[in-house]
Structure formats: C-alpha cells, structure tokens
C-alpha cells in the first residue's frame, strides 16, 4: 500500500514538473504556475482518541493527542489558484511508570486553494484539504526481557502492536509571507475524520475493536519554500 502511494505521488510530482518545463518562456504570460519544494513542521491537535479510553481503563499511559510532524512537499502557486502535496512523518513517545507507547505515522496531504489576496510580497489563500494518515502504535513494558535463547513467541509477552488508517477532509487556509526574499507559508485547517479507523494488528486478531471516525483535528504548521 505504502509503495503504491509513494509511486503515485512521485509520478504526480514528475507530471507537474514536466508540465512546468513545457510551458513557453513568454515574459508576457500571466498564468504561470510557480513550483517550489518545501520543508517544515505541522502540529496535529486531535480530539480525544477512543483508544485512550481503553488505555485509561487499564491505568496505562495514553496516546498524546498533540503530535508533531516533519513535512516535505511540493507547493504550486498560480495567478488565481494555489496548493500543495505534502508528506508528513509523525512521531510520539509517551511513557508512564513501566509502560511506554511508541506512535509513528505517515501523513499524505493535498490542498487546493483559491488566492483571495495575491500581492507581490504576501498572499492569503483558502480552500480544501484532503489527508490520509496511517498509524503504527506499539504499547510495551519497559521492563520486558527478551531472551535470545528462548525465542518461542508463546514464552514472550509485554508488547502490543496496532495499526490503523484514517481519511480526513476539511477547510484550510494559508498565508504566504516574504514572497520575494525568504518565502514562508503558514498553514491552518480543521480536518474531519471520515473513515472508521478500526484497529488491526499484524501479529494477531483484534477483538472488542473500536473506531476513530469522528476524531477530528486541527492542523497548524509552516513550511519554507
């Protein structure tokens, strides 16, 4: 699945770049689209995870609901329309007493905006954001011991591994600053969790499952163009 997504997105990047290079270099053209690679950070402020209710009932440390994300992407900006495609890499590591949680994830986000204000040095845009997020959550005991002389899975415990995927959509806005000197884009949005987000495991069957649909989130961030 991840390989397919990567292939499709890199194909999209190549197509966009090819289209840009094929445009006539006419200085009188007014509909040129500028393409820029970007790097920055997002902060994902989630509603309460339903999984935290299960963890809380067992007196186990809970997932962080505010998660940082390193973002790499491709930004396009035209006369009237703008947007981007982003890859986000999520990481969170809450721990309490003898239990620790490692949460890592991959975020793909695409925004399409209308340029409400488009000046030489700054711009303000708003539109729609679509995002797909996949999470891997490992809950484990910090005192767990692994004996390499006894690798029978039945004799080893203390580790739970879960995964889930969510699709989000919602309104977003962007503010472009210092466009002529050191361009920065500040983003903000609210994304609605649309899919079920049920938990799975590569290492066993999950019973008494729960959903994360309705777990919406605010997204704040900035990128350097």
PyMOL commands that set and color helices and strands:
alter all, ss='L'
color gray80, all
select helices_A, chain A and resi 2-22+50-57+153-155
alter helices_A, ss='H'
color red, helices_A
select strands_A, chain A and resi 34-46+66-77+81-92+95-96+99-118+123-141+159-177+184-193+217-224
alter strands_A, ss='S'
color yellow, strands_A
deselect
rebuild
show_as cartoon
